[in-house]
Amino acid sequence: MALADPARRRIIARLSRGPATVNELAEPFEITKQAVSKHIQVLEQAELVTRTRDAQRRPVHLNAARLEALTAWIDQYRLVREAQYRGLDAVLNHLSKDKT
């Protein structure tokens, strides 16, 4: 998944503040610009970011609608898991009361 890598999550977090070039995105990382470009390609394939051409610059933009759709999908599964954990907590609480 495109967001499984911490570097890609940091890139998305940075782009949430506005467009940036590859050089700007690469600044905080201790990896090569080429590696950052590969991370951006993965994000592009997942349609989470786009690139435009602005004279000599090629800024990378966050595709907020796609990220929002992905977040909604993740939230569905998070809610199911939270309900399962609440059920497990109830069973464990019941078992601990039976032991006392």
Residue pairs with C-beta under 8 A, 6 or more apart in sequence:
1 46
2 8
2 42
2 43
2 45
2 46
2 48
3 9
3 12
3 46
3 48
3 70
5 39
5 42
7 29
7 31
7 35
7 36
7 39
8 39
8 42
8 43
10 28
10 29
11 25
11 36
11 39
11 40
11 43
11 49
11 60
12 43
12 48
12 49
12 62
12 67
14 20
14 25
14 28
15 25
15 49
15 60
15 61
15 62
16 62
19 52
19 59
19 60
19 61
19 62
20 59
20 60
21 57
21 58
21 59
21 60
22 33
22 36
22 37
22 40
22 58
22 60
23 33
25 36
25 40
25 60
26 32
26 33
26 36
29 35
29 36
40 49
40 51
40 60
43 49
44 50
44 51
46 66
47 63
47 66
48 62
48 63
48 66
48 67
48 70
49 60
49 61
49 62
49 63
50 60
50 61
50 63
51 58
51 59
51 60
51 61
52 58
52 59
52 61
